[in-house]
């Protein structure tokens, strides 16, 4: 990731086709080590490509990645998620009230 970030920084700085030397200079300014094999692979993959097109292509790929997990499934019932959330809040209030009552039974509270 550091090589891609440095490559993008070089492009943003006006260098349309950064070399390995350019990337190394950027990474050395922040004291990050460089592994030539990985750096050369990044340069090989990105050289000669328009960065804006590469980013757009990556965004379209990310759009197809399923996200949301359990929270989306619980909330996807047309408002059912709101009811479940309200029920959880109400249950939490009841639990807090019962804890307060148990403190009162002992004759003192936590902050008395």
Backbone as XML, in Angstrom:
<?xml version="1.0"?>
<chain id="A" units="angstrom">
  <residue number="1" name="UNK">
    <atom name="N" x="0.821" y="-1.186" z="0.000"/>
    <atom name="CA" x="0.000" y="0.000" z="0.000"/>
    <atom name="C" x="0.869" y="1.255" z="0.000"/>
  </residue>
  <residue number="2" name="UNK">
    <atom name="N" x="1.996" y="1.192" z="0.689"/>
    <atom name="CA" x="2.868" y="2.368" z="0.753"/>
    <atom name="C" x="3.395" y="2.745" z="-0.632"/>
  </residue>
  <residue number="3" name="UNK">
    <atom name="N" x="3.608" y="1.750" z="-1.475"/>
    <atom name="CA" x="4.121" y="2.028" z="-2.817"/>
    <atom name="C" x="3.052" y="2.687" z="-3.682"/>
  </residue>
  <residue number="4" name="UNK">
    <atom name="N" x="1.833" y="2.215" z="-3.551"/>
    <atom name="CA" x="0.728" y="2.817" z="-4.295"/>
    <atom name="C" x="0.513" y="4.250" z="-3.825"/>
  </residue>
  <residue number="5" name="UNK">
    <atom name="N" x="0.542" y="4.456" z="-2.523"/>
    <atom name="CA" x="0.360" y="5.806" z="-1.982"/>
    <atom name="C" x="1.459" y="6.742" z="-2.472"/>
  </residue>
  <residue number="6" name="UNK">
    <atom name="N" x="2.695" y="6.280" z="-2.447"/>
    <atom name="CA" x="3.802" y="7.113" z="-2.915"/>
    <atom name="C" x="3.675" y="7.374" z="-4.413"/>
  </residue>
  <residue number="7" name="UNK">
    <atom name="N" x="3.240" y="6.379" z="-5.174"/>
    <atom name="CA" x="3.027" y="6.555" z="-6.611"/>
    <atom name="C" x="1.974" y="7.629" z="-6.855"/>
  </residue>
  <residue number="8" name="UNK">
    <atom name="N" x="0.880" y="7.552" z="-6.117"/>
    <atom name="CA" x="-0.181" y="8.545" z="-6.263"/>
    <atom name="C" x="0.289" y="9.942" z="-5.855"/>
  </residue>
  <residue number="9" name="UNK">
    <atom name="N" x="1.093" y="10.024" z="-4.811"/>
    <atom name="CA" x="1.647" y="11.320" z="-4.416"/>
    <atom name="C" x="2.515" y="11.908" z="-5.527"/>
  </residue>
  <residue number="10" name="UNK">
    <atom name="N" x="3.309" y="11.055" z="-6.167"/>
    <atom name="CA" x="4.158" y="11.529" z="-7.254"/>
    <atom name="C" x="3.309" y="12.033" z="-8.421"/>
  </residue>
  <residue number="11" name="UNK">
    <atom name="N" x="2.238" y="11.307" z="-8.723"/>
    <atom name="CA" x="1.348" y="11.727" z="-9.806"/>
    <atom name="C" x="0.667" y="13.043" z="-9.453"/>
  </residue>
  <residue number="12" name="UNK">
    <atom name="N" x="0.201" y="13.156" z="-8.219"/>
    <atom name="CA" x="-0.427" y="14.405" z="-7.784"/>
    <atom name="C" x="0.557" y="15.568" z="-7.819"/>
  </residue>
  <residue number="13" name="UNK">
    <atom name="N" x="1.819" y="15.252" z="-7.621"/>
    <atom name="CA" x="2.857" y="16.278" z="-7.664"/>
    <atom name="C" x="3.241" y="16.685" z="-9.073"/>
  </residue>
  <residue number="14" name="UNK">
    <atom name="N" x="2.658" y="16.051" z="-10.076"/>
    <atom name="CA" x="2.915" y="16.446" z="-11.452"/>
    <atom name="C" x="3.732" y="15.463" z="-12.260"/>
  </residue>
  <residue number="15" name="UNK">
    <atom name="N" x="4.201" y="14.384" z="-11.666"/>
    <atom name="CA" x="4.983" y="13.383" z="-12.381"/>
    <atom name="C" x="4.023" y="12.315" z="-12.911"/>
  </residue>
  <residue number="16" name="UNK">
    <atom name="N" x="3.709" y="12.382" z="-14.204"/>
    <atom name="CA" x="2.701" y="11.490" z="-14.782"/>
    <atom name="C" x="3.131" y="10.026" z="-14.794"/>
  </residue>
  <residue number="17" name="UNK">
    <atom name="N" x="4.431" y="9.771" z="-14.803"/>
    <atom name="CA" x="4.927" y="8.398" z="-14.841"/>
    <atom name="C" x="6.132" y="8.252" z="-13.912"/>
  </residue>
  <residue number="18" name="UNK">
    <atom name="N" x="5.890" y="8.116" z="-12.616"/>
    <atom name="CA" x="6.989" y="8.036" z="-11.643"/>
    <atom name="C" x="7.832" y="6.770" z="-11.834"/>
  </residue>
  <residue number="19" name="UNK">
    <atom name="N" x="9.107" y="6.909" z="-11.588"/>
    <atom name="CA" x="10.021" y="5.763" z="-11.660"/>
    <atom name="C" x="10.232" y="5.199" z="-10.255"/>
  </residue>
  <residue number="20" name="UNK">
    <atom name="N" x="10.943" y="4.073" z="-10.191"/>
    <atom name="CA" x="11.261" y="3.474" z="-8.896"/>
    <atom name="C" x="12.070" y="4.452" z="-8.051"/>
  </residue>
  <residue number="21" name="UNK">
    <atom name="N" x="12.958" y="5.185" z="-8.686"/>
    <atom name="CA" x="13.784" y="6.167" z="-7.973"/>
    <atom name="C" x="12.910" y="7.248" z="-7.350"/>
  </residue>
  <residue number="22" name="UNK">
    <atom name="N" x="11.899" y="7.709" z="-8.087"/>
    <atom name="CA" x="10.986" y="8.740" z="-7.575"/>
    <atom name="C" x="10.231" y="8.238" z="-6.347"/>
  </residue>
  <residue number="23" name="UNK">
    <atom name="N" x="9.749" y="7.008" z="-6.432"/>
    <atom name="CA" x="8.997" y="6.413" z="-5.325"/>
    <atom name="C" x="9.902" y="6.242" z="-4.107"/>
  </residue>
  <residue number="24" name="UNK">
    <atom name="N" x="11.131" y="5.777" z="-4.330"/>
    <atom name="CA" x="12.076" y="5.599" z="-3.221"/>
    <atom name="C" x="12.356" y="6.925" z="-2.530"/>
  </residue>
  <residue number="25" name="UNK">
    <atom name="N" x="12.504" y="7.994" z="-3.301"/>
    <atom name="CA" x="12.763" y="9.304" z="-2.704"/>
    <atom name="C" x="11.607" y="9.731" z="-1.805"/>
  </residue>
  <residue number="26" name="UNK">
    <atom name="N" x="10.403" y="9.513" z="-2.268"/>
    <atom name="CA" x="9.231" y="9.883" z="-1.465"/>
    <atom name="C" x="9.209" y="9.078" z="-0.170"/>
  </residue>
  <residue number="27" name="UNK">
    <atom name="N" x="9.412" y="7.779" z="-0.260"/>
    <atom name="CA" x="9.348" y="6.920" z="0.923"/>
    <atom name="C" x="10.502" y="7.189" z="1.883"/>
  </residue>
  <residue number="28" name="UNK">
    <atom name="N" x="11.661" y="7.538" z="1.369"/>
    <atom name="CA" x="12.803" y="7.829" z="2.237"/>
    <atom name="C" x="12.596" y="9.106" z="3.043"/>
  </residue>
  <residue number="29" name="UNK">
    <atom name="N" x="11.804" y="10.031" z="2.531"/>
    <atom name="CA" x="11.558" y="11.268" z="3.276"/>
    <atom name="C" x="10.775" y="11.019" z="4.555"/>
  </residue>
  <residue number="30" name="UNK">
    <atom name="N" x="10.061" y="9.904" z="4.604"/>
    <atom name="CA" x="9.308" y="9.566" z="5.814"/>
    <atom name="C" x="9.880" y="8.317" z="6.492"/>
  </residue>
  <residue number="31" name="UNK">
    <atom name="N" x="11.115" y="7.980" z="6.126"/>
    <atom name="CA" x="11.860" y="6.873" z="6.744"/>
    <atom name="C" x="11.132" y="5.535" z="6.643"/>
  </residue>
  <residue number="32" name="UNK">
    <atom name="N" x="10.601" y="5.255" z="5.454"/>
    <atom name="CA" x="9.934" y="3.980" z="5.216"/>
    <atom name="C" x="10.844" y="3.133" z="4.335"/>
  </residue>
  <residue number="33" name="UNK">
    <atom name="N" x="11.045" y="1.890" z="4.745"/>
    <atom name="CA" x="11.881" y="0.981" z="3.968"/>
    <atom name="C" x="11.224" y="0.611" z="2.647"/>
  </residue>
  <residue number="34" name="UNK">
    <atom name="N" x="12.057" y="0.233" z="1.692"/>
    <atom name="CA" x="11.567" y="-0.107" z="0.359"/>
    <atom name="C" x="12.020" y="-1.513" z="-0.010"/>
  </residue>
  <residue number="35" name="UNK">
    <atom name="N" x="11.084" y="-2.314" z="-0.454"/>
    <atom name="CA" x="11.394" y="-3.642" z="-0.976"/>
    <atom name="C" x="11.261" y="-3.552" z="-2.491"/>
  </residue>
  <residue number="36" name="UNK">
    <atom name="N" x="12.386" y="-3.714" z="-3.179"/>
    <atom name="CA" x="12.432" y="-3.497" z="-4.622"/>
    <atom name="C" x="11.444" y="-4.362" z="-5.400"/>
  </residue>
  <residue number="37" name="UNK">
    <atom name="N" x="11.276" y="-5.602" z="-4.981"/>
    <atom name="CA" x="10.380" y="-6.511" z="-5.714"/>
    <atom name="C" x="8.943" y="-5.990" z="-5.716"/>
  </residue>
  <residue number="38" name="UNK">
    <atom name="N" x="8.466" y="-5.588" z="-4.563"/>
    <atom name="CA" x="7.095" y="-5.072" z="-4.471"/>
    <atom name="C" x="6.956" y="-3.734" z="-5.177"/>
  </residue>
  <residue number="39" name="UNK">
    <atom name="N" x="7.954" y="-2.877" z="-5.034"/>
    <atom name="CA" x="7.929" y="-1.582" z="-5.703"/>
    <atom name="C" x="7.874" y="-1.752" z="-7.216"/>
  </residue>
  <residue number="40" name="UNK">
    <atom name="N" x="8.708" y="-2.644" z="-7.746"/>
    <atom name="CA" x="8.726" y="-2.869" z="-9.193"/>
    <atom name="C" x="7.410" y="-3.433" z="-9.696"/>
  </residue>
  <residue number="41" name="UNK">
    <atom name="N" x="6.751" y="-4.257" z="-8.880"/>
    <atom name="CA" x="5.450" y="-4.806" z="-9.277"/>
    <atom name="C" x="4.403" y="-3.693" z="-9.383"/>
  </residue>
  <residue number="42" name="UNK">
    <atom name="N" x="4.405" y="-2.775" z="-8.426"/>
    <atom name="CA" x="3.457" y="-1.656" z="-8.464"/>
    <atom name="C" x="3.708" y="-0.794" z="-9.691"/>
  </residue>
  <residue number="43" name="UNK">
    <atom name="N" x="4.970" y="-0.472" z="-9.932"/>
    <atom name="CA" x="5.297" y="0.361" z="-11.091"/>
    <atom name="C" x="4.914" y="-0.350" z="-12.388"/>
  </residue>
  <residue number="44" name="UNK">
    <atom name="N" x="5.162" y="-1.643" z="-12.458"/>
    <atom name="CA" x="4.801" y="-2.420" z="-13.645"/>
    <atom name="C" x="3.291" y="-2.390" z="-13.886"/>
  </residue>
  <residue number="45" name="UNK">
    <atom name="N" x="2.515" y="-2.501" z="-12.829"/>
    <atom name="CA" x="1.058" y="-2.530" z="-12.947"/>
    <atom name="C" x="0.480" y="-1.163" z="-13.309"/>
  </residue>
  <residue number="46" name="UNK">
    <atom name="N" x="1.116" y="-0.089" z="-12.842"/>
    <atom name="CA" x="0.549" y="1.244" z="-13.038"/>
    <atom name="C" x="1.181" y="2.044" z="-14.173"/>
  </residue>
  <residue number="47" name="UNK">
    <atom name="N" x="2.348" y="1.639" z="-14.622"/>
    <atom name="CA" x="3.030" y="2.454" z="-15.628"/>
    <atom name="C" x="2.252" y="2.480" z="-16.940"/>
  </residue>
  <residue number="48" name="UNK">
    <atom name="N" x="2.166" y="3.683" z="-17.498"/>
    <atom name="CA" x="1.468" y="3.872" z="-18.761"/>
    <atom name="C" x="-0.040" y="3.970" z="-18.637"/>
  </residue>
  <residue number="49" name="UNK">
    <atom name="N" x="-0.568" y="3.905" z="-17.415"/>
    <atom name="CA" x="-2.017" y="3.986" z="-17.209"/>
    <atom name="C" x="-2.386" y="5.348" z="-16.649"/>
  </residue>
  <residue number="50" name="UNK">
    <atom name="N" x="-3.575" y="5.783" z="-16.983"/>
    <atom name="CA" x="-4.117" y="7.020" z="-16.440"/>
    <atom name="C" x="-4.644" y="6.718" z="-15.039"/>
  </residue>
  <residue number="51" name="UNK">
    <atom name="N" x="-4.100" y="7.389" z="-14.037"/>
    <atom name="CA" x="-4.467" y="7.116" z="-12.641"/>
    <atom name="C" x="-5.948" y="7.339" z="-12.393"/>
  </residue>
  <residue number="52" name="UNK">
    <atom name="N" x="-6.530" y="8.363" z="-12.999"/>
    <atom name="CA" x="-7.962" y="8.623" z="-12.811"/>
    <atom name="C" x="-8.797" y="7.444" z="-13.304"/>
  </residue>
  <residue number="53" name="UNK">
    <atom name="N" x="-8.388" y="6.833" z="-14.413"/>
    <atom name="CA" x="-9.107" y="5.674" z="-14.947"/>
    <atom name="C" x="-8.928" y="4.456" z="-14.045"/>
  </residue>
  <residue number="54" name="UNK">
    <atom name="N" x="-7.722" y="4.288" z="-13.505"/>
    <atom name="CA" x="-7.454" y="3.165" z="-12.596"/>
    <atom name="C" x="-8.314" y="3.294" z="-11.343"/>
  </residue>
  <residue number="55" name="UNK">
    <atom name="N" x="-8.407" y="4.506" z="-10.801"/>
    <atom name="CA" x="-9.216" y="4.736" z="-9.601"/>
    <atom name="C" x="-10.692" y="4.497" z="-9.905"/>
  </residue>
  <residue number="56" name="UNK">
    <atom name="N" x="-11.171" y="4.982" z="-11.036"/>
    <atom name="CA" x="-12.575" y="4.784" z="-11.416"/>
    <atom name="C" x="-12.880" y="3.303" z="-11.573"/>
  </residue>
  <residue number="57" name="UNK">
    <atom name="N" x="-11.959" y="2.561" z="-12.170"/>
    <atom name="CA" x="-12.154" y="1.119" z="-12.334"/>
    <atom name="C" x="-12.215" y="0.421" z="-10.978"/>
  </residue>
  <residue number="58" name="UNK">
    <atom name="N" x="-11.340" y="0.838" z="-10.068"/>
    <atom name="CA" x="-11.342" y="0.258" z="-8.726"/>
    <atom name="C" x="-12.621" y="0.550" z="-7.971"/>
  </residue>
  <residue number="59" name="UNK">
    <atom name="N" x="-13.152" y="1.763" z="-8.137"/>
    <atom name="CA" x="-14.405" y="2.118" z="-7.465"/>
    <atom name="C" x="-15.559" y="1.277" z="-7.996"/>
  </residue>
  <residue number="60" name="UNK">
    <atom name="N" x="-15.570" y="1.022" z="-9.296"/>
    <atom name="CA" x="-16.652" y="0.199" z="-9.841"/>
    <atom name="C" x="-16.545" y="-1.230" z="-9.324"/>
  </residue>
  <residue number="61" name="UNK">
    <atom name="N" x="-15.333" y="-1.706" z="-9.110"/>
    <atom name="CA" x="-15.152" y="-3.055" z="-8.543"/>
    <atom name="C" x="-15.638" y="-3.094" z="-7.095"/>
  </residue>
  <residue number="62" name="UNK">
    <atom name="N" x="-15.344" y="-2.040" z="-6.346"/>
    <atom name="CA" x="-15.778" y="-1.992" z="-4.953"/>
    <atom name="C" x="-17.293" y="-1.914" z="-4.824"/>
  </residue>
  <residue number="63" name="UNK">
    <atom name="N" x="-17.935" y="-1.329" z="-5.813"/>
    <atom name="CA" x="-19.392" y="-1.201" z="-5.768"/>
    <atom name="C" x="-20.071" y="-2.563" z="-5.774"/>
  </residue>
  <residue number="64" name="UNK">
    <atom name="N" x="-19.412" y="-3.576" z="-6.310"/>
    <atom name="CA" x="-20.023" y="-4.905" z="-6.371"/>
    <atom name="C" x="-19.728" y="-5.747" z="-5.133"/>
  </residue>
  <residue number="65" name="UNK">
    <atom name="N" x="-18.922" y="-5.229" z="-4.206"/>
    <atom name="CA" x="-18.592" y="-5.969" z="-2.992"/>
    <atom name="C" x="-19.751" y="-5.862" z="-2.012"/>
  </residue>
  <residue number="66" name="UNK">
    <atom name="N" x="-20.288" y="-6.999" z="-1.556"/>
    <atom name="CA" x="-21.394" y="-6.934" z="-0.594"/>
    <atom name="C" x="-20.908" y="-6.413" z="0.750"/>
  </residue>
  <residue number="67" name="UNK">
    <atom name="N" x="-21.677" y="-5.488" z="1.314"/>
    <atom name="CA" x="-21.341" y="-4.943" z="2.627"/>
    <atom name="C" x="-22.604" y="-4.872" z="3.463"/>
  </residue>
  <residue number="68" name="UNK">
    <atom name="N" x="-22.456" y="-4.567" z="4.702"/>
    <atom name="CA" x="-23.634" y="-4.382" z="5.547"/>
    <atom name="C" x="-23.722" y="-5.414" z="6.639"/>
  </residue>
  <residue number="69" name="UNK">
    <atom name="N" x="-23.543" y="-6.659" z="6.314"/>
    <atom name="CA" x="-23.563" y="-7.712" z="7.319"/>
    <atom name="C" x="-24.870" y="-7.799" z="8.078"/>
  </residue>
  <residue number="70" name="UNK">
    <atom name="N" x="-24.783" y="-8.100" z="9.358"/>
    <atom name="CA" x="-25.944" y="-8.338" z="10.205"/>
    <atom name="C" x="-26.765" y="-7.073" z="10.404"/>
  </residue>
  <residue number="71" name="UNK">
    <atom name="N" x="-26.112" y="-5.937" z="10.556"/>
    <atom name="CA" x="-26.841" y="-4.694" z="10.804"/>
    <atom name="C" x="-27.773" y="-4.378" z="9.649"/>
  </residue>
  <residue number="72" name="UNK">
    <atom name="N" x="-27.337" y="-4.608" z="8.428"/>
    <atom name="CA" x="-28.177" y="-4.338" z="7.265"/>
    <atom name="C" x="-29.351" y="-5.314" z="7.226"/>
  </residue>
  <residue number="73" name="UNK">
    <atom name="N" x="-29.111" y="-6.557" z="7.587"/>
    <atom name="CA" x="-30.182" y="-7.546" z="7.571"/>
    <atom name="C" x="-31.234" y="-7.215" z="8.623"/>
  </residue>
  <residue number="74" name="UNK">
    <atom name="N" x="-30.808" y="-6.771" z="9.785"/>
    <atom name="CA" x="-31.754" y="-6.431" z="10.847"/>
    <atom name="C" x="-32.550" y="-5.188" z="10.499"/>
  </residue>
  <residue number="75" name="UNK">
    <atom name="N" x="-31.918" y="-4.226" z="9.866"/>
    <atom name="CA" x="-32.581" y="-2.970" z="9.566"/>
    <atom name="C" x="-33.326" y="-2.980" z="8.252"/>
  </residue>
  <residue number="76" name="UNK">
    <atom name="N" x="-33.197" y="-4.023" z="7.461"/>
    <atom name="CA" x="-33.782" y="-4.033" z="6.138"/>
    <atom name="C" x="-35.236" y="-4.411" z="6.094"/>
  </residue>
  <residue number="77" name="UNK">
    <atom name="N" x="-35.906" y="-4.560" z="7.201"/>
    <atom name="CA" x="-37.280" y="-5.031" z="7.219"/>
    <atom name="C" x="-38.299" y="-3.925" z="7.105"/>
  </residue>
  <residue number="78" name="UNK">
    <atom name="N" x="-38.007" y="-2.843" z="6.455"/>
    <atom name="CA" x="-38.991" y="-1.781" z="6.266"/>
    <atom name="C" x="-39.417" y="-1.143" z="7.575"/>
  </residue>
  <residue number="79" name="UNK">
    <atom name="N" x="-38.466" y="-0.773" z="8.380"/>
    <atom name="CA" x="-38.786" y="-0.116" z="9.641"/>
    <atom name="C" x="-38.676" y="-1.062" z="10.820"/>
  </residue>
  <residue number="80" name="UNK">
    <atom name="N" x="-38.498" y="-2.320" z="10.565"/>
    <atom name="CA" x="-38.357" y="-3.280" z="11.655"/>
    <atom name="C" x="-37.122" y="-3.007" z="12.488"/>
  </residue>
  <residue number="81" name="UNK">
    <atom name="N" x="-36.100" y="-2.484" z="11.845"/>
    <atom name="CA" x="-34.873" y="-2.164" z="12.559"/>
    <atom name="C" x="-35.106" y="-1.081" z="13.593"/>
  </residue>
  <residue number="82" name="UNK">
    <atom name="N" x="-35.967" y="-0.127" z="13.280"/>
    <atom name="CA" x="-36.265" y="0.935" z="14.233"/>
    <atom name="C" x="-36.981" y="0.374" z="15.458"/>
  </residue>
  <residue number="83" name="UNK">
    <atom name="N" x="-37.910" y="-0.530" z="15.224"/>
    <atom name="CA" x="-38.633" y="-1.127" z="16.339"/>
    <atom name="C" x="-37.689" y="-1.951" z="17.208"/>
  </residue>
  <residue number="84" name="UNK">
    <atom name="N" x="-36.785" y="-2.681" z="16.573"/>
    <atom name="CA" x="-35.828" y="-3.475" z="17.331"/>
    <atom name="C" x="-34.908" y="-2.566" z="18.130"/>
  </residue>
  <residue number="85" name="UNK">
    <atom name="N" x="-34.498" y="-1.454" z="17.527"/>
    <atom name="CA" x="-33.638" y="-0.506" z="18.234"/>
    <atom name="C" x="-34.352" y="0.109" z="19.418"/>
  </residue>
  <residue number="86" name="UNK">
    <atom name="N" x="-35.621" y="0.460" z="19.254"/>
    <atom name="CA" x="-36.393" y="1.047" z="20.337"/>
    <atom name="C" x="-36.578" y="0.043" z="21.469"/>
  </residue>
  <residue number="87" name="UNK">
    <atom name="N" x="-36.797" y="-1.214" z="21.102"/>
    <atom name="CA" x="-36.963" y="-2.248" z="22.118"/>
    <atom name="C" x="-35.674" y="-2.436" z="22.909"/>
  </residue>
  <residue number="88" name="UNK">
    <atom name="N" x="-34.542" y="-2.365" z="22.232"/>
    <atom name="CA" x="-33.257" y="-2.518" z="22.912"/>
    <atom name="C" x="-33.019" y="-1.359" z="23.873"/>
  </residue>
  <residue number="89" name="UNK">
    <atom name="N" x="-33.384" y="-0.149" z="23.455"/>
    <atom name="CA" x="-33.230" y="1.022" z="24.321"/>
    <atom name="C" x="-34.115" y="0.884" z="25.548"/>
  </residue>
  <residue number="90" name="UNK">
    <atom name="N" x="-35.355" y="0.451" z="25.344"/>
    <atom name="CA" x="-36.287" y="0.277" z="26.454"/>
    <atom name="C" x="-35.778" y="-0.783" z="27.431"/>
  </residue>
  <residue number="91" name="UNK">
    <atom name="N" x="-35.229" y="-1.867" z="26.897"/>
    <atom name="CA" x="-34.696" y="-2.927" z="27.747"/>
    <atom name="C" x="-33.506" y="-2.410" z="28.559"/>
  </residue>
  <residue number="92" name="UNK">
    <atom name="N" x="-32.673" y="-1.601" z="27.938"/>
    <atom name="CA" x="-31.522" y="-1.023" z="28.630"/>
    <atom name="C" x="-31.975" y="-0.112" z="29.768"/>
  </residue>
  <residue number="93" name="UNK">
    <atom name="N" x="-33.036" y="0.670" z="29.532"/>
    <atom name="CA" x="-33.567" y="1.549" z="30.587"/>
    <atom name="C" x="-34.068" y="0.730" z="31.762"/>
  </residue>
  <residue number="94" name="UNK">
    <atom name="N" x="-34.784" y="-0.355" z="31.463"/>
    <atom name="CA" x="-35.295" y="-1.213" z="32.534"/>
    <atom name="C" x="-34.138" y="-1.797" z="33.336"/>
  </residue>
  <residue number="95" name="UNK">
    <atom name="N" x="-33.089" y="-2.206" z="32.637"/>
    <atom name="CA" x="-31.937" y="-2.797" z="33.308"/>
    <atom name="C" x="-31.276" y="-1.764" z="34.225"/>
  </residue>
  <residue number="96" name="UNK">
    <atom name="N" x="-31.124" y="-0.526" z="33.749"/>
    <atom name="CA" x="-30.526" y="0.528" z="34.556"/>
    <atom name="C" x="-31.389" y="0.825" z="35.783"/>
  </residue>
  <residue number="97" name="UNK">
    <atom name="N" x="-32.712" y="0.851" z="35.601"/>
    <atom name="CA" x="-33.612" y="1.113" z="36.716"/>
    <atom name="C" x="-33.494" y="0.027" z="37.766"/>
  </residue>
  <residue number="98" name="UNK">
    <atom name="N" x="-33.405" y="-1.226" z="37.329"/>
    <atom name="CA" x="-33.313" y="-2.320" z="38.294"/>
    <atom name="C" x="-31.984" y="-2.264" z="39.041"/>
  </residue>
  <residue number="99" name="UNK">
    <atom name="N" x="-30.922" y="-1.825" z="38.368"/>
    <atom name="CA" x="-29.630" y="-1.676" z="39.037"/>
    <atom name="C" x="-29.684" y="-0.561" z="40.068"/>
  </residue>
  <residue number="100" name="UNK">
    <atom name="N" x="-30.374" y="0.537" z="39.747"/>
    <atom name="CA" x="-30.513" y="1.633" z="40.690"/>
    <atom name="C" x="-31.289" y="1.187" z="41.915"/>
  </residue>
  <residue number="101" name="UNK">
    <atom name="N" x="-32.334" y="0.409" z="41.699"/>
    <atom name="CA" x="-33.123" y="-0.083" z="42.815"/>
    <atom name="C" x="-32.301" y="-0.988" z="43.712"/>
  </residue>
  <residue number="102" name="UNK">
    <atom name="N" x="-31.433" y="-1.794" z="43.122"/>
    <atom name="CA" x="-30.631" y="-2.690" z="43.943"/>
    <atom name="C" x="-29.650" y="-1.886" z="44.802"/>
  </residue>
  <residue number="103" name="UNK">
    <atom name="N" x="-29.173" y="-0.750" z="44.315"/>
    <atom name="CA" x="-28.322" y="0.109" z="45.132"/>
    <atom name="C" x="-29.111" y="0.689" z="46.300"/>
  </residue>
  <residue number="104" name="UNK">
    <atom name="N" x="-30.362" y="1.071" z="46.051"/>
    <atom name="CA" x="-31.195" y="1.635" z="47.100"/>
    <atom name="C" x="-31.450" y="0.611" z="48.197"/>
  </residue>
  <residue number="105" name="UNK">
    <atom name="N" x="-31.572" y="-0.633" z="47.833"/>
    <atom name="CA" x="-31.831" y="-1.681" z="48.821"/>
    <atom name="C" x="-30.671" y="-1.828" z="49.794"/>
  </residue>
  <residue number="106" name="UNK">
    <atom name="N" x="-29.481" y="-1.505" z="49.378"/>
    <atom name="CA" x="-28.315" y="-1.659" z="50.235"/>
    <atom name="C" x="-28.149" y="-0.464" z="51.169"/>
  </residue>
  <residue number="107" name="UNK">
    <atom name="N" x="-28.930" y="0.576" z="50.980"/>
    <atom name="CA" x="-28.876" y="1.695" z="51.886"/>
    <atom name="C" x="-27.924" y="2.807" z="51.432"/>
  </residue>
  <residue number="108" name="UNK">
    <atom name="N" x="-27.257" y="2.616" z="50.337"/>
    <atom name="CA" x="-26.404" y="3.680" z="49.814"/>
    <atom name="C" x="-26.298" y="3.525" z="48.302"/>
  </residue>
  <residue number="109" name="UNK">
    <atom name="N" x="-25.960" y="4.629" z="47.678"/>
    <atom name="CA" x="-25.789" y="4.629" z="46.231"/>
    <atom name="C" x="-24.314" y="4.708" z="45.890"/>
  </residue>
  <residue number="110" name="UNK">
    <atom name="N" x="-24.014" y="4.572" z="44.681"/>
    <atom name="CA" x="-22.632" y="4.580" z="44.214"/>
    <atom name="C" x="-21.949" y="5.913" z="44.489"/>
  </residue>
  <residue number="111" name="UNK">
    <atom name="N" x="-22.707" y="7.017" z="44.362"/>
    <atom name="CA" x="-22.112" y="8.325" z="44.518"/>
    <atom name="C" x="-22.564" y="9.053" z="45.776"/>
  </residue>
  <residue number="112" name="UNK">
    <atom name="N" x="-23.065" y="8.362" z="46.747"/>
    <atom name="CA" x="-23.511" y="8.996" z="47.999"/>
    <atom name="C" x="-22.342" y="9.256" z="48.920"/>
  </residue>
</chain>
